[in-house]
Amino acid sequence: MRASRLVNLLLLLQSRGGLTAAELARELEVSVRTIHRDVEELSAAGVPIFAERGPLGGIRLVDGYRTRLTGMTADEAEALFLSGLSGPAAQLGLGTVVAAAQLKVMAALPPELRSRASRLVQRFHLDAAGWFQANEPVPHLETLSTGVWDGRAVAVEYDRGNEVVERVLGPLGLVLKGGIWYVIAVVDGQIRTYRASRVVAATVLDDLVDRPEDFDLAAYWAESSAAYERETPSILVDVRVSEDQQWRINQVFGRGTVAAAERVDEVDHPGTLRLRMRLGYPDEAPGMLLAVGPNLEVIGPPEVREKVVLLATRIADRYREVGPVDAAR
């Protein structure tokens, strides 16, 4: 533990420059006294580390002291940071491991590669938890990506469903959510989200984007996602499902649906679970519930149960109508 802390202290100074003892203590979750002892130990081991007093002081390494990874290209450095998904890693209990690994790589990278890796994290964000499971063609993704990376405006034609409109986007970042790409851009002084697949034409312009200094792509996406989910119409549905088939609910409605549902105790239905789920898109919910299969029964509300029964009846009638000749075709 102590050796690991000494290495992390060294890497923090390599990647960020001078830091106060209090800042290092917060980062490493130890006391200020422990930081001072660690600095003395590193110094005694021959590491060129020193402390400056005063308002602008702090603990620093002698300029030029640095270990570097060798043989890493710019593309490899970018790919490494693009693959560092903090959310899933945290869910697996690996959040601190990923953070420590990125810190070590960031500290060891030459300045030019460190800059590129930092820019990638600022401008591209992968949200692995999906609302939908579809993948769709995005013919102008490369152009949008060029605008994001170069910080230049992009003139687009955007399909709004009922009409195609022209817009000049100031792209700030791209987000991949459940197989669907979104471009986050400044338009008329406001930050907006556009579905990249609906861009039917795109041209990178020479105009530079005035990127807000305090813009955080991951934070913006988390806030806008939460707002989207709050505003999406939803309905509470009670269901009963076989315990060994509950995974089918997640398969149809998305990972985590069962875990997020409220469980209702039932003593007279052994081997089953009674769940109260909040589902989006009320008009589509009956058909999706039917897709879970015969091991799920809709308890309520009555209108949803009746719609499921109606759909199931229509499906059964349809197959009864198919004769041997039609079936052969």
N, C-alpha and C positions, 0 to 999 in steps of 0.2 A: 504493500500500500504506500509506504513512504517513498520507495524508489519511483513508483508510478507518479506520485505527486511531484517529485523533483523534476521528472521528465516533462510533465504537463506545465509546470511553472516555466521551465526553459522554453517550451514551444509557444506558450502564450506571449512571452517577451519577444520571441522571434517573429511572430505573426503580427503583433500589434504595436511593437515599439515599447516605449516606457509606460509603466503602470504603477500606480501607488500601491503600497502594501495593503491598504483597505480594499482596493479593487481586486487585487490578486486573491485576497482572503475570501471575498464574495464568490469569485469564479471557482475557487478550489474547495469552498465550503469548510474552511479552517479558520483559526484565529489569526489575528495580525501578528501575535508573538510567534506563532508557528511559521509564518512567512519569513520573518526576520531570521529565525533559526535556519530555515531552508536556504535562504540567500547566503548566509555564512558558510553553510556546508558546501554549496556549489562553488563559492569562491575558494574555499580551502581545497576543493578538488581540481582547481585550475581553470574553472570557467570564468571568462572575463566579464564578470557581473559587478555592478556598482550601484550605489544609491545616491541620488542628488536631493539636497534639502531645498526648501522654499516652495512657493506657491506653484511653480511649474516643474517641480522636482518629481522624483519617482525612482523606481528601480528599473535599470536598463542593462542592456548588453552592449559591449563595445561595438561600434559600427563595423560591419563587415563580418562579424562572427555569426556563422550560420551553417547548418548542415543542409544538404540538398539531396533530393532524390535524383538519380541520374536515369537517362533514357526515357523520360516521360515527355510525350509530345503535347502540343497545345490541345489537340483533339481529345487525347486521353484524359487530360486534366479536366476538360469541360465535361466529358462523359461521366467521369467519376462523381462530380458534384451534381450532375443532372440525375444520377441514379440514387442519390442520398435522400430517400423519402423518409422524413422524420416521423410523420404520422403513423404509418404501418410499423416502423421500427419501434416506436414507443409502445404500441399495442402489444408487440411481442416481447416487451421488456428490454429492447436493445437500443433504446433512444440514446442513452449515455455512451454506448459503444460506438454508434454512428457518429455522434458529435465528437468524440475523442479522436476517431479515425480521420475525420475531416480536418480537425485542428492540426493533427500531425502532418497531414499532407499539405495543408495550407502553409504551415510554418516552413516546410522543407522546399516548397516550390520556389523557383526563381521569381523575381518580381514581376516579369512580364506574364508568366503563366498564372501567378497568383491573381493578377488583375483580371485576366480573362475568366478564371473560375469564379471570382466574386461577381463579375457582371452577369454570368450565366444564372447564378442563384437569384440575382435581383430581377431578372427579366423572364425567366421561364419557371413554371411551377407545375408539378404533376400531382394531381389529386387522385389517389388510387381508389378511393371508395366511390362506387358508382351509383348514380340514380338509375341509369339505363345501361343495358349491356350491348348496345348496338355500336357498330363501327360504320363510318360513312366516308365517302370520298371527299377530299378537300383539295381541289385542283390548284388553288392559289395559296396553299399553306407556305410554300417556299418564299413567295413574294412577301407575304405577311411577316414571315420570320426574318427576312432581310430588313424590313422596315423596323421591326423590334430591335434587332441586333445593332443596326447602324444608327438608330435613333432618328429616322427620317419619316416624314409623313407618307401616307399611302392613299391614293385616290381609288375608291372602290365603287362598284355597282352592287347594291345589296338587295337581295330578294326578301321582301317583308311578307310574302305569302300572297297578298292581293295586288302588290305592285313592286316594281324595281326602282329603287331610289339611288341617287348619287350622293356619296359622302366623302369627305376628306378626313381620314382617321389619323390621329396622333398616337400610334401604337405604343403601349407601355409594357405589354407582356402577353404571353400566350399561356393558356391553361388547358391541360388535357383532363377531362372528367368523364370517366366511364366510357372511353373510346370516342368521345366527342371533343373537338377542339373549339375553344373560345378565344377571341382576341379582346383584350382589355385596352381601351383607347380613350384619349381625350377628344371630344367632339363639342365644339361651341362652348368650350370652357368647362365641360362636365365630363366626368369619368363614366364611361358606359361599357356594356358588355355586348359583344356581337358573336353570333354563331358562325364560325369560320366557313362551314360548308355552304352557307347562304351567300357568300361572296362570289358573284358570277364573273367579275372582272376586277383586276387589281394592277396598279402601276405605282412603283416607288417614285416619289418626288424628290427634288433636291432640298426642300424645306426641312430644317431640323426641328425635332420635337422638343418643346420646352417641358422637360420631365420634372414633375414636382420632387423636390429634394426629400421630402418625408414620405414619399409613396412606397408602401410595402405591398408587393404583389400578393404574397401568401395571406397577409392580414386582410387585404381588400377582398380577396376571393372568399375567405372564411365568413366575413361579414355579409357579403352579397348572397352567398349560398344560404346562410341562415335566414335572410330576409325573403329569399325566393321560396324556401320551404314553408315559412310562416304564411306567405300570401297564397300558396297553392291550395285550391279547394280540397277538402279532405272529408272523410266520413269514418265514424267508429263502427266497426263490425265485430260481432261476437261469432267465434267459430269453435267447433270441436274437431280435433284431429288426432289420429292415432299417434302415440308417443314415438313410434319408430318411423313415422312418416313426416314428422314436423319439418325436416330438412327441405321438403318440397315447397314449403311456404317461402323459405329463403330463396329457393331456386327461381320462383316466379316473381316475387316482390322485391328481391334484393337481399344481400347479406345483412344480417343484423335485425331483420324484421321480427323474428321470433324473440330474440333477446330483448327488444324494445317493447314488446307487447305486455299488457297486464294479464297476469294469470288469475283465473277465477277458480276457486276450490270447488270440486265436485267429488262426492263420495260414492255416487251411484253409477259412475261410468269408469270402471277400472280400465287401465291401459290407454286412456285418452287424456288429452290436455284441452282445457277450455281457455281460450285466449281472447282478449279484447284488443284488436289492432286498429290503429289509425292509418287508413289507406288514402293515398292521393287519387285524384281523378275519379270522383264518385261514379260517373257514367261508365267508366271502363272497369270498375271494380268487380261487378258480377261475372263478367267473362273471364277475368284473371283468376277469380276464386274457383271458377269451374275448371280452369286449367291445372289447378293443384291436383285434381283427380278425385276418385271415389272415397279416399280415406279422410276427406274433409267434409264437414257438414256446417252450413251457415245457420246459425241460431237466430241472428237478428242483425239489423232491424228488419221488420217484416217486408218492406219494399225491396230490400236487397235479396232476401231469401226467395221472394216471389219471382224476381227477375232471373235468379239462378235456375229455379225450377222451369221457368218459361224457356230459357236458352237450352237447358238439357232436354226438354221435351221436343223442341224443334230439331235438335241434333238427332235424337232417336227417330223421330218421324222421317227425317230426311233419309236416313239409312234404311228404314223400312220400305221407303218408296223405290229404292234401287233394286231392280230385278236382276236376274242372272245375266241377261244380255248386257245391261248397262254396267254391271259390275265387271264383266270381262273386258269392257272397253277401257 
